């Protein structure tokens, strides 16, 4: 089992020497299995292992019990653990998303914050063969194309899935035979959700009546569809690049005349690609939305527009098709900070606290950032971003635009104005969660350290 997963990691180039690997550790059997496999392989493959746990708080004492279990597991094996507690139901209402979407955003935002704290790396998630087959069947039932049938891959961006080809029954067998404990979520065994019904009813029916190896067959199909989808993407990217007239933050302008010269299916894929560019993903974008956009393109006249899902608007202006995402406007803010005082920033509901500590006695606290205080010049201010912002990130010698840092880290447009920027009279010192200035880095010669802590609503810790 371990050798099989090691071979997958090497064949798919999932982990390189000295990589920081952050495992999404829920406490369930799949993530605990992945935890044990990775901790066994980390010395052989020479990577660093960390763990991250989100308590969504909607399962009450069960969620708290899972959190306690994960803490104990990481302490037992000496793995650094990041924990966040946030009510996913309330967060969904706040963002006007479904609970599932809000939970996913909450998780991956936190995972990426953790990666930035440890110096970048990859997020290891415990999707397995059963998850893949459930996803494929779910998408078939809803109606999908090649992209949907490709389902999940071994690697997507900074997300890796080392056990995607491992069956659930083998995972449980391994855990039990080695005496490894894990948490159980009883709701997974109740046929009350669509996905649970696929797992508990449809797949066993298909195995018994059609193909006992249906899950492996679906996995093979998804790999074929993934390769075909990649070929199509290459072609569509060429058409997309030819059609783009202007691409500024939150707005993409396409050449409508060029689009009309394409085949209708090509038009649909280019429009979907444009939505992904503006929105960051194509979640909730259905074929009907693409059809609406094509219909709008073919109408005569200018000034017409349609509102799609998730605040995406498509409009026609002369020979331009304009794809826009409306973003809640955060007011610009700027506050002077006195060391030792709390500054509450009402525009985004965060409190920032700066303190000075002796470098020789300093012990870093969890989620605390720090810089060399003696390298700061003049007044310290906290504010949100400006168009002209740039900094020299830690480890670099040249300037980098803040906008490019946002793009590199896939920060959604709606979140960018909510991130804090700390500056002195000459430079940006720190970009919340993502970068400290190389000009203010702590060295062996540092005498005084400036610590930076951020609180939510002045009460609970946000990071």
VOPAGU-2260 file (C-alpha; in pm, 1 decimal, decimal comma):
REM VOPAGU-2260
SITE   aa  ch    i         X         Y         Z
SITE  UNK   A    0       0,0       0,0       0,0
SITE  UNK   A    1     270,1     247,4     103,5
SITE  UNK   A    2     486,8     155,3    -196,1
SITE  UNK   A    3     188,9     194,5    -431,0
SITE  UNK   A    4     122,2     548,0    -304,2
SITE  UNK   A    5     493,6     631,1    -314,2
SITE  UNK   A    6     502,4     520,6    -678,7
SITE  UNK   A    7     201,1     743,0    -754,1
SITE  UNK   A    8     367,7    1041,8    -586,5
SITE  UNK   A    9     685,8     992,4    -790,7
SITE  UNK   A   10     512,8     909,5   -1119,4
SITE  UNK   A   11     277,1    1208,3   -1097,9
SITE  UNK   A   12     553,2    1435,3    -958,9
SITE  UNK   A   13     328,6    1535,4    -666,6
SITE  UNK   A   14     600,8    1596,7    -406,8
SITE  UNK   A   15     954,8    1723,1    -460,3
SITE  UNK   A   16    1249,7    1726,3    -223,8
SITE  UNK   A   17    1213,2    1987,4      56,0
SITE  UNK   A   18     848,7    2057,5     -32,0
SITE  UNK   A   19     620,2    2181,9     244,8
SITE  UNK   A   20     314,9    1953,9     244,0
SITE  UNK   A   21       6,9    2070,1     433,8
SITE  UNK   A   22    -246,8    1791,6     486,1
SITE  UNK   A   23    -614,6    1881,6     517,9
SITE  UNK   A   24    -683,4    1675,8     830,7
SITE  UNK   A   25   -1051,4    1640,5     920,8
SITE  UNK   A   26   -1001,9    1340,5    1149,7
SITE  UNK   A   27   -1208,2    1109,7     926,4
SITE  UNK   A   28   -1065,4     778,9     799,2
SITE  UNK   A   29    -947,7     911,6     462,0
SITE  UNK   A   30    -748,6    1207,2     596,0
SITE  UNK   A   31    -609,4    1002,7     887,4
SITE  UNK   A   32    -497,3     735,4     639,6
SITE  UNK   A   33    -324,5    1000,8     427,8
SITE  UNK   A   34    -169,1    1149,5     742,3
SITE  UNK   A   35      -8,7     818,5     839,8
SITE  UNK   A   36     109,6     743,0     485,3
SITE  UNK   A   37     270,7    1084,8     445,8
SITE  UNK   A   38     434,6    1082,4     790,4
SITE  UNK   A   39     588,4     742,2     703,0
SITE  UNK   A   40     708,2     866,4     362,2
SITE  UNK   A   41     828,3    1213,8     462,6
SITE  UNK   A   42    1181,1    1107,2     554,7
SITE  UNK   A   43    1224,4     879,3     252,0
SITE  UNK   A   44    1099,1    1146,6      10,3
SITE  UNK   A   45    1254,0    1434,4     211,1
SITE  UNK   A   46     958,8    1670,1     257,2
SITE  UNK   A   47     815,9    1867,0     550,4
SITE  UNK   A   48     473,4    1771,5     686,0
SITE  UNK   A   49     215,5    2006,1     840,2
SITE  UNK   A   50    -155,7    1968,0     910,7
SITE  UNK   A   51    -457,9    2197,6     900,5
SITE  UNK   A   52    -800,7    2145,6    1056,5
SITE  UNK   A   53   -1123,2    2345,8    1016,5
SITE  UNK   A   54   -1394,9    2319,1    1281,4
SITE  UNK   A   55   -1708,7    2424,8    1093,3
SITE  UNK   A   56   -1899,1    2427,5    1424,6
SITE  UNK   A   57   -2227,0    2294,1    1286,6
SITE  UNK   A   58   -2189,4    1944,8    1433,2
SITE  UNK   A   59   -2166,6    2065,9    1793,6
SITE  UNK   A   60   -1984,6    1834,7    2032,8
SITE  UNK   A   61   -1896,4    1596,5    1747,3
SITE  UNK   A   62   -1703,8    1875,0    1571,5
SITE  UNK   A   63   -1525,4    1964,1    1895,1
SITE  UNK   A   64   -1442,4    1596,8    1948,5
SITE  UNK   A   65   -1292,6    1576,5    1596,9
SITE  UNK   A   66   -1081,9    1884,1    1672,0
SITE  UNK   A   67    -955,3    1728,3    1995,4
SITE  UNK   A   68    -870,3    1403,8    1817,4
SITE  UNK   A   69    -672,3    1585,2    1546,0
SITE  UNK   A   70    -481,0    1784,3    1809,1
SITE  UNK   A   71    -384,0    1465,1    1989,6
SITE  UNK   A   72    -281,1    1290,2    1667,9
SITE  UNK   A   73     -50,8    1574,0    1560,5
SITE  UNK   A   74      99,1    1605,8    1908,8
SITE  UNK   A   75     167,8    1231,0    1916,8
SITE  UNK   A   76     370,5    1242,8    1595,3
SITE  UNK   A   77     519,1    1592,0    1630,3
SITE  UNK   A   78     338,7    1747,1    1332,3
SITE  UNK   A   79     265,1    2121,0    1347,0
SITE  UNK   A   80    -111,7    2179,2    1331,5
SITE  UNK   A   81    -311,3    2485,7    1225,6
SITE  UNK   A   82    -669,8    2511,9    1354,8
SITE  UNK   A   83    -950,8    2750,3    1263,4
SITE  UNK   A   84   -1299,7    2761,6    1415,0
SITE  UNK   A   85   -1565,3    2927,8    1203,3
SITE  UNK   A   86   -1937,4    2862,6    1171,4
SITE  UNK   A   87   -1983,2    2762,1     808,2
SITE  UNK   A   88   -2361,0    2815,5     817,9
SITE  UNK   A   89   -2321,6    3178,3     926,6
SITE  UNK   A   90   -2037,1    3227,2     681,5
SITE  UNK   A   91   -2260,0    3100,6     396,8
SITE  UNK   A   92   -2528,8    3356,7     486,6
SITE  UNK   A   93   -2264,0    3627,8     508,6
SITE  UNK   A   94   -2125,4    3549,4     160,9
SITE  UNK   A   95   -2464,0    3457,0       9,3
SITE  UNK   A   96   -2332,9    3114,2     -89,8
SITE  UNK   A   97   -2452,7    2760,5     -29,7
SITE  UNK   A   98   -2316,4    2598,7     285,1
SITE  UNK   A   99   -2105,7    2362,0      73,5
SITE  UNK   A  100   -1951,6    2649,0    -127,7
SITE  UNK   A  101   -1887,2    2857,0     184,6
SITE  UNK   A  102   -1725,3    2560,8     357,2
SITE  UNK   A  103   -1495,7    2500,8      61,4
SITE  UNK   A  104   -1395,9    2869,0      43,5
SITE  UNK   A  105   -1335,4    2873,3     418,4
SITE  UNK   A  106   -1114,4    2565,3     401,5
SITE  UNK   A  107    -900,4    2659,4     105,5
SITE  UNK   A  108    -859,1    3022,7     214,2
SITE  UNK   A  109    -729,3    2893,8     548,3
SITE  UNK   A  110    -506,3    2631,7     387,3
SITE  UNK   A  111    -344,6    2895,6     166,7
SITE  UNK   A  112    -293,4    3123,6     468,7
SITE  UNK   A  113    -114,6    2834,3     640,1
SITE  UNK   A  114     104,7    2775,8     334,1
SITE  UNK   A  115     205,3    3138,8     328,3
SITE  UNK   A  116     301,5    3120,5     694,6
SITE  UNK   A  117     527,5    2817,4     642,3
SITE  UNK   A  118     677,8    2951,0     320,0
SITE  UNK   A  119     453,9    2807,4      44,1
SITE  UNK   A  120     406,6    2445,0     -54,2
SITE  UNK   A  121     123,1    2209,5    -149,5
SITE  UNK   A  122    -210,5    2111,9       4,5
SITE  UNK   A  123    -260,7    1734,2      31,2
SITE  UNK   A  124    -626,2    1626,0      32,3
SITE  UNK   A  125    -757,3    1275,2      88,7
SITE  UNK   A  126    -986,1    1225,4    -211,6
SITE  UNK   A  127    -985,5     857,8    -304,4
SITE  UNK   A  128   -1113,9     623,4    -575,3
SITE  UNK   A  129   -1464,7     614,2    -426,7
SITE  UNK   A  130   -1480,8     995,1    -416,3
SITE  UNK   A  131   -1380,1    1006,0    -782,2
SITE  UNK   A  132   -1644,5     756,6    -894,0
SITE  UNK   A  133   -1913,7     933,4    -686,8
SITE  UNK   A  134   -1816,8    1265,5    -845,8
SITE  UNK   A  135   -1829,9    1124,1   -1199,3
SITE  UNK   A  136   -2169,4     960,0   -1143,8
SITE  UNK   A  137   -2309,2    1271,6    -977,9
SITE  UNK   A  138   -2204,6    1481,0   -1276,5
SITE  UNK   A  139   -2343,6    1230,4   -1526,0
SITE  UNK   A  140   -2679,0    1242,5   -1346,9
SITE  UNK   A  141   -2680,4    1623,5   -1357,2
SITE  UNK   A  142   -2568,0    1629,8   -1721,7
SITE  UNK   A  143   -2209,9    1720,4   -1799,3
SITE  UNK   A  144   -1950,8    1736,8   -2074,7
SITE  UNK   A  145   -1590,9    1625,4   -2110,4
SITE  UNK   A  146   -1465,6    1870,4   -1848,0
SITE  UNK   A  147   -1710,4    1738,7   -1589,2
SITE  UNK   A  148   -1629,3    1375,6   -1664,9
SITE  UNK   A  149   -1259,6    1448,2   -1606,1
SITE  UNK   A  150   -1361,9    1507,0   -1242,2
SITE  UNK   A  151   -1060,8    1527,5   -1007,5
SITE  UNK   A  152    -693,6    1496,0   -1101,2
SITE  UNK   A  153    -384,8    1399,1    -901,4
SITE  UNK   A  154    -280,3    1764,4    -898,2
SITE  UNK   A  155    -472,1    2088,8    -949,8
SITE  UNK   A  156    -261,2    2398,1    -891,0
SITE  UNK   A  157    -116,5    2362,2    -540,9
SITE  UNK   A  158    -361,2    2083,1    -444,3
SITE  UNK   A  159    -238,1    1721,8    -459,4
SITE  UNK   A  160    -439,4    1399,4    -422,7
SITE  UNK   A  161    -189,3    1118,6    -352,7
SITE  UNK   A  162    -453,6     852,2    -275,8
SITE  UNK   A  163    -696,1     923,6    -561,4
SITE  UNK   A  164    -655,5     566,5    -695,6
SITE  UNK   A  165    -698,0     392,2    -356,5
SITE  UNK   A  166   -1031,6     226,7    -268,4
SITE  UNK   A  167   -1209,5     314,7      54,2
SITE  UNK   A  168   -1227,1     -49,6     166,5
SITE  UNK   A  169    -846,8     -70,4     143,4
SITE  UNK   A  170    -813,8     250,3     345,1
SITE  UNK   A  171   -1034,5     115,0     624,6
SITE  UNK   A  172    -854,3    -220,7     615,5
SITE  UNK   A  173    -514,4     -52,4     650,1
SITE  UNK   A  174    -628,2     164,5     943,1
SITE  UNK   A  175    -785,4    -127,8    1126,2
SITE  UNK   A  176    -496,5    -367,4    1069,9
SITE  UNK   A  177    -250,5    -110,7    1208,1
SITE  UNK   A  178    -471,4      -9,1    1500,7
SITE  UNK   A  179    -500,3     353,8    1385,9
SITE  UNK   A  180    -799,6     535,1    1531,7
SITE  UNK   A  181   -1012,3     782,9    1336,0
SITE  UNK   A  182   -1335,3     981,5    1371,3
SITE  UNK   A  183   -1666,8     869,5    1227,0
SITE  UNK   A  184   -1937,5    1098,3    1086,0
SITE  UNK   A  185   -2262,4     903,1    1111,6
SITE  UNK   A  186   -2431,9    1129,5     852,6
SITE  UNK   A  187   -2212,2     970,9     583,1
SITE  UNK   A  188   -2401,0     644,7     633,2
SITE  UNK   A  189   -2747,4     797,4     592,1
SITE  UNK   A  190   -2903,2     809,5     241,9
SITE  UNK   A  191   -3031,2    1164,6     300,5
SITE  UNK   A  192   -2809,7    1350,0      51,1
SITE  UNK   A  193   -2770,3    1293,3    -322,0
SITE  UNK   A  194   -2405,5    1197,8    -293,8
SITE  UNK   A  195   -2475,9     958,7      -5,0
SITE  UNK   A  196   -2741,8     785,9    -216,6
SITE  UNK   A  197   -2488,2     737,5    -495,6
SITE  UNK   A  198   -2239,9     589,0    -246,9
SITE  UNK   A  199   -2482,8     370,5     -54,4
SITE  UNK   A  200   -2734,0     270,5    -323,2
SITE  UNK   A  201   -2627,3     336,5    -683,0
SITE  UNK   A  202   -2265,9     214,6    -678,5
SITE  UNK   A  203   -2346,3    -115,4    -498,4
SITE  UNK   A  204   -2631,9    -170,0    -750,3
SITE  UNK   A  205   -2398,6    -109,8   -1047,3
SITE  UNK   A  206   -2133,4    -338,8    -896,5
SITE  UNK   A  207   -2382,8    -620,0    -839,2
SITE  UNK   A  208   -2574,2    -597,6   -1167,6
SITE  UNK   A  209   -2336,9    -451,7   -1428,4
SITE  UNK   A  210   -1966,8    -432,4   -1343,5
SITE  UNK   A  211   -1805,1    -538,3   -1015,4
SITE  UNK   A  212   -1512,8    -308,5   -1104,2
SITE  UNK   A  213   -1728,2      -8,1   -1192,8
SITE  UNK   A  214   -1524,4     230,3    -976,3
SITE  UNK   A  215   -1199,4     143,6   -1152,1
SITE  UNK   A  216   -1375,4     175,1   -1489,5
SITE  UNK   A  217   -1502,9     521,2   -1397,7
SITE  UNK   A  218   -1153,6     617,7   -1280,2
SITE  UNK   A  219    -999,6     510,3   -1613,8
SITE  UNK   A  220   -1266,4     705,1   -1801,7
SITE  UNK   A  221   -1200,1    1018,0   -1595,8
SITE  UNK   A  222    -826,1     997,7   -1679,0
SITE  UNK   A  223    -906,2     970,7   -2053,5
SITE  UNK   A  224   -1148,3    1264,2   -2030,1
SITE  UNK   A  225    -884,9    1468,1   -1844,4
SITE  UNK   A  226    -634,7    1424,1   -2128,4
SITE  UNK   A  227    -896,4    1516,5   -2390,2
SITE  UNK   A  228   -1003,0    1818,1   -2185,4
SITE  UNK   A  229    -642,4    1941,4   -2168,6
SITE  UNK   A  230    -612,7    1925,1   -2548,0
SITE  UNK   A  231    -936,3    2124,7   -2588,9
SITE  UNK   A  232    -818,3    2381,6   -2331,0
SITE  UNK   A  233    -497,8    2441,7   -2527,6
SITE  UNK   A  234    -699,8    2519,9   -2839,4
SITE  UNK   A  235    -955,1    2737,6   -2659,1
SITE  UNK   A  236    -679,3    2937,5   -2488,9
SITE  UNK   A  237    -549,4    3034,9   -2834,0
SITE  UNK   A  238    -896,1    3156,0   -2937,0
SITE  UNK   A  239    -941,2    3333,7   -2604,0
SITE  UNK   A  240    -611,4    3521,8   -2637,1
SITE  UNK   A  241    -709,0    3633,9   -2987,0
SITE  UNK   A  242   -1047,3    3759,4   -2866,1
SITE  UNK   A  243    -928,7    3961,9   -2561,2
SITE  UNK   A  244    -915,2    4337,9   -2616,7
SITE  UNK   A  245    -874,7    4453,8   -2257,8
SITE  UNK   A  246    -830,1    4273,2   -1927,5
SITE  UNK   A  247    -841,1    4488,8   -1615,9
SITE  UNK   A  248    -935,7    4389,2   -1263,6
SITE  UNK   A  249   -1293,5    4266,6   -1255,9
SITE  UNK   A  250   -1366,6    4342,7   -1622,8
SITE  UNK   A  251   -1277,2    4157,2   -1941,1
SITE  UNK   A  252   -1349,8    4298,5   -2288,0
SITE  UNK   A  253   -1377,1    4060,2   -2583,4
SITE  UNK   A  254   -1391,3    4135,5   -2956,5
SITE  UNK   A  255   -1753,8    4056,3   -3040,1
SITE  UNK   A  256   -1690,8    4049,3   -3416,1
SITE  UNK   A  257   -1412,7    3793,9   -3372,6
SITE  UNK   A  258   -1635,7    3580,4   -3148,9
SITE  UNK   A  259   -1909,9    3581,3   -3413,6
SITE  UNK   A  260   -1660,0    3442,4   -3666,4
SITE  UNK   A  261   -1616,5    3127,7   -3455,3
SITE  UNK   A  262   -1822,4    2811,9   -3440,6
SITE  UNK   A  263   -2100,5    2835,6   -3180,7
SITE  UNK   A  264   -1935,9    2568,2   -2965,6
SITE  UNK   A  265   -1606,9    2756,3   -2976,1
SITE  UNK   A  266   -1789,3    3075,8   -2874,5
SITE  UNK   A  267   -1940,0    2899,6   -2574,3
SITE  UNK   A  268   -1604,2    2771,5   -2454,5
SITE  UNK   A  269   -1434,4    3110,7   -2501,3
SITE  UNK   A  270   -1711,1    3280,8   -2301,3
SITE  UNK   A  271   -1678,7    3019,6   -2025,8
SITE  UNK   A  272   -1301,4    3080,8   -2027,0
SITE  UNK   A  273   -1366,7    3457,3   -1996,8
SITE  UNK   A  274   -1599,0    3403,9   -1700,0
SITE  UNK   A  275   -1332,8    3192,6   -1530,3
SITE  UNK   A  276   -1078,0    3469,5   -1585,4
SITE  UNK   A  277   -1303,4    3728,5   -1417,2
SITE  UNK   A  278   -1468,7    3512,3   -1150,8
SITE  UNK   A  279   -1172,2    3291,0   -1063,3
SITE  UNK   A  280   -1369,5    2971,1   -1131,7
SITE  UNK   A  281   -1677,4    2846,1   -1317,1
SITE  UNK   A  282   -1864,6    2712,0   -1015,9
SITE  UNK   A  283   -2243,2    2757,4   -1064,7
SITE  UNK   A  284   -2194,1    2847,5   -1433,1
SITE  UNK   A  285   -2430,3    2618,6   -1623,5
SITE  UNK   A  286   -2487,8    2559,7   -1995,4
SITE  UNK   A  287   -2797,5    2779,2   -1980,5
SITE  UNK   A  288   -2583,5    3074,7   -1873,1
SITE  UNK   A  289   -2351,2    3023,4   -2169,8
SITE  UNK   A  290   -2653,4    2994,8   -2400,0
SITE  UNK   A  291   -2788,2    3326,8   -2264,0
SITE  UNK   A  292   -2452,2    3492,0   -2337,9
SITE  UNK   A  293   -2435,7    3353,4   -2694,9
SITE  UNK   A  294   -2792,8    3470,9   -2753,3
SITE  UNK   A  295   -2698,3    3820,1   -2633,9
SITE  UNK   A  296   -2396,6    3823,6   -2866,7
SITE  UNK   A  297   -2616,3    3746,4   -3167,9
SITE  UNK   A  298   -2870,7    4019,6   -3094,6
SITE  UNK   A  299   -2839,0    4340,9   -3291,4
SITE  UNK   A  300   -2774,6    4670,8   -3117,6
SITE  UNK   A  301   -2570,8    4787,1   -2821,8
SITE  UNK   A  302   -2630,2    4853,9   -2452,2
SITE  UNK   A  303   -2791,5    4516,2   -2386,6
SITE  UNK   A  304   -2684,7    4307,0   -2086,3
SITE  UNK   A  305   -2769,4    3997,1   -1883,5
SITE  UNK   A  306   -2703,2    3912,0   -1520,5
SITE  UNK   A  307   -2575,3    3562,8   -1461,0
SITE  UNK   A  308   -2510,1    3389,9   -1129,2
SITE  UNK   A  309   -2257,8    3505,6    -863,9
SITE  UNK   A  310   -2267,2    3874,2    -965,4
SITE  UNK   A  311   -2141,1    3810,8   -1320,0
SITE  UNK   A  312   -2279,6    4049,9   -1583,1
SITE  UNK   A  313   -2228,4    4020,7   -1959,2
SITE  UNK   A  314   -2301,3    4320,7   -2178,4
SITE  UNK   A  315   -2264,5    4429,6   -2541,5
SITE  UNK   A  316   -2121,1    4769,9   -2627,2
SITE  UNK   A  317   -2080,2    4823,9   -3001,4
SITE  UNK   A  318   -1839,6    4547,9   -3113,9
SITE  UNK   A  319   -1734,4    4453,4   -2760,2
SITE  UNK   A  320   -1861,0    4181,3   -2529,4
SITE  UNK   A  321   -1784,5    4282,3   -2171,0
SITE  UNK   A  322   -1772,8    4031,8   -1886,2
SITE  UNK   A  323   -1785,0    4196,6   -1541,8
SITE  UNK   A  324   -1795,8    4079,7   -1180,8
SITE  UNK   A  325   -1954,4    4329,9    -947,1
SITE  UNK   A  326   -1761,7    4362,0    -623,1
SITE  UNK   A  327   -1873,6    4506,0    -292,8
SITE  UNK   A  328   -1681,5    4830,6    -260,8
SITE  UNK   A  329   -1473,8    4853,2      54,7
SITE  UNK   A  330   -1401,9    5212,7     151,2
SITE  UNK   A  331   -1039,0    5315,8     143,2
SITE  UNK   A  332    -895,6    5345,5     493,9
SITE  UNK   A  333    -569,5    5452,5     654,4
SITE  UNK   A  334    -480,3    5468,3    1024,9
SITE  UNK   A  335    -168,1    5575,9    1208,9
SITE  UNK   A  336     -60,5    5314,8    1465,8
SITE  UNK   A  337      98,6    5368,9    1803,9
SITE  UNK   A  338     293,6    5070,5    1934,6
SITE  UNK   A  339     101,8    4881,8    2204,1
SITE  UNK   A  340    -240,8    5022,1    2111,6
SITE  UNK   A  341    -524,8    4831,6    1947,6
SITE  UNK   A  342    -656,7    4987,1    1627,1
SITE  UNK   A  343   -1006,4    4877,4    1527,8
SITE  UNK   A  344   -1068,1    4910,2    1153,4
SITE  UNK   A  345   -1443,2    4951,0    1121,2
SITE  UNK   A  346   -1442,4    4923,3     740,1
SITE  UNK   A  347   -1353,5    4552,7     757,7
SITE  UNK   A  348   -1418,0    4462,2    1122,7
SITE  UNK   A  349   -1059,8    4377,0    1213,2
SITE  UNK   A  350    -833,2    4489,7    1496,0
SITE  UNK   A  351    -456,0    4515,4    1455,8
SITE  UNK   A  352    -207,3    4520,0    1744,6
SITE  UNK   A  353     163,5    4601,0    1721,1
SITE  UNK   A  354     415,6    4537,9    1999,8
SITE  UNK   A  355     791,6    4551,6    2037,8
SITE  UNK   A  356     989,0    4262,3    2187,0
SITE  UNK   A  357    1354,9    4192,1    2253,3
SITE  UNK   A  358    1481,7    3973,6    1968,7
SITE  UNK   A  359    1696,4    3758,2    2197,7
SITE  UNK   A  360    1400,7    3659,9    2418,9
SITE  UNK   A  361    1132,6    3648,2    2149,6
SITE  UNK   A  362     924,7    3331,8    2109,5
SITE  UNK   A  363     691,2    3336,5    1810,6
SITE  UNK   A  364     323,9    3288,9    1890,0
SITE  UNK   A  365      84,9    3105,9    1662,8
SITE  UNK   A  366     -49,7    3321,7    1376,2
SITE  UNK   A  367     179,7    3610,3    1474,7
SITE  UNK   A  368     388,0    3794,0    1214,6
SITE  UNK   A  369     711,6    3976,5    1291,8
SITE  UNK   A  370     967,4    4212,3    1133,0
SITE  UNK   A  371    1286,7    4395,4    1234,6
SITE  UNK   A  372    1167,4    4709,1    1414,5
SITE  UNK   A  373    1494,8    4900,8    1363,0
SITE  UNK   A  374    1451,6    4882,2     984,5
SITE  UNK   A  375    1125,3    5079,0    1000,9
SITE  UNK   A  376    1146,1    5449,5     923,4
SITE  UNK   A  377     899,3    5713,4    1047,0
SITE  UNK   A  378     528,9    5668,9    1114,9
SITE  UNK   A  379     368,2    5325,2    1090,1
SITE  UNK   A  380      34,0    5317,5     908,7
SITE  UNK   A  381    -217,4    5045,8     829,9
SITE  UNK   A  382    -438,3    5074,4     522,1
SITE  UNK   A  383    -586,4    4876,8     235,3
SITE  UNK   A  384    -442,2    4855,7    -113,4
SITE  UNK   A  385    -379,3    5125,5    -372,4
SITE  UNK   A  386    -334,8    5073,9    -746,5
SITE  UNK   A  387      30,5    5176,3    -743,1
SITE  UNK   A  388     134,6    4950,1    -452,5
SITE  UNK   A  389     452,8    4747,3    -471,0
SITE  UNK   A  390     694,5    4589,2    -224,5
SITE  UNK   A  391    1014,1    4383,5    -213,6
SITE  UNK   A  392     886,8    4045,8     -85,3
SITE  UNK   A  393    1088,3    3835,1     156,0
SITE  UNK   A  394    1362,8    3647,1     -27,2
SITE  UNK   A  395    1357,6    3876,6    -332,4
SITE  UNK   A  396    1578,1    4168,7    -432,6
SITE  UNK   A  397    1343,6    4331,5    -684,2
SITE  UNK   A  398    1009,6    4508,0    -653,5
SITE  UNK   A  399     681,6    4328,2    -709,0
SITE  UNK   A  400     337,5    4479,8    -757,5
SITE  UNK   A  401      86,9    4395,7    -484,9
SITE  UNK   A  402    -160,5    4317,9    -762,2
SITE  UNK   A  403      74,9    4048,5    -896,3
SITE  UNK   A  404     108,0    3897,8    -547,7
SITE  UNK   A  405    -272,9    3876,3    -532,8
SITE  UNK   A  406    -282,4    3706,5    -873,3
SITE  UNK   A  407      -2,8    3461,5    -785,9
SITE  UNK   A  408    -186,9    3358,9    -468,9
SITE  UNK   A  409    -529,6    3346,4    -638,5
SITE  UNK   A  410    -680,8    3603,2    -399,2
SITE  UNK   A  411   -1044,2    3667,2    -507,3
SITE  UNK   A  412   -1116,7    4021,8    -620,9
SITE  UNK   A  413   -1371,2    4073,3    -345,5
SITE  UNK   A  414   -1112,6    3994,0     -77,2
SITE  UNK   A  415    -824,5    4211,6    -195,6
SITE  UNK   A  416    -942,5    4540,8     -44,2
SITE  UNK   A  417   -1001,8    4367,4     289,8
SITE  UNK   A  418    -637,4    4266,4     337,4
SITE  UNK   A  419    -426,5    4490,9     559,2
SITE  UNK   A  420    -111,0    4661,8     441,8
SITE  UNK   A  421     141,4    4793,2     694,6
SITE  UNK   A  422     378,2    5065,9     578,2
SITE  UNK   A  423     624,5    5323,5     710,4
SITE  UNK   A  424     721,2    5654,0     546,7
SITE  UNK   A  425     924,6    5477,4     277,3
SITE  UNK   A  426     791,7    5130,4     204,1
SITE  UNK   A  427     536,0    4856,8     254,9
SITE  UNK   A  428     639,9    4645,5     553,6
SITE  UNK   A  429     380,6    4367,6     544,4
SITE  UNK   A  430      89,8    4239,4     336,3
SITE  UNK   A  431    -155,9    4053,1     557,9
SITE  UNK   A  432    -114,8    3673,9     544,0
SITE  UNK   A  433     103,4    3676,9     233,9
SITE  UNK   A  434     430,6    3869,1     248,2
SITE  UNK   A  435     671,6    4060,2     469,5
SITE  UNK   A  436     921,6    4301,6     318,0
SITE  UNK   A  437    1268,8    4170,5     250,0
SITE  UNK   A  438    1390,6    4512,0     368,8
SITE  UNK   A  439    1246,6    4442,5     715,5
SITE  UNK   A  440    1336,8    4076,6     752,3
SITE  UNK   A  441    1469,7    3953,5    1084,5
SITE  UNK   A  442    1838,7    3856,4    1084,6
SITE  UNK   A  443    2100,7    3747,8    1337,8
SITE  UNK   A  444    2172,2    4117,2    1398,1
SITE  UNK   A  445    1813,3    4208,3    1484,5
SITE  UNK   A  446    1777,8    4371,3    1827,2
SITE  UNK   A  447    1407,5    4461,9    1840,6
SITE  UNK   A  448    1118,6    4275,4    1684,9
SITE  UNK   A  449     788,4    4433,8    1582,9
SITE  UNK   A  450     507,1    4178,2    1629,0
SITE  UNK   A  451     186,1    4198,9    1426,3
SITE  UNK   A  452    -140,6    4041,1    1539,5
SITE  UNK   A  453    -483,7    4064,6    1376,2
SITE  UNK   A  454    -813,9    4002,0    1556,7
SITE  UNK   A  455   -1166,1    3969,1    1421,1
SITE  UNK   A  456   -1420,1    4223,2    1551,0
SITE  UNK   A  457   -1181,5    4299,2    1834,9
SITE  UNK   A  458   -1267,7    3965,3    1999,7
SITE  UNK   A  459   -1203,2    3626,9    1840,6
SITE  UNK   A  460    -880,3    3558,3    1658,0
SITE  UNK   A  461    -925,8    3545,7    1284,8
SITE  UNK   A  462    -593,4    3395,9    1182,4
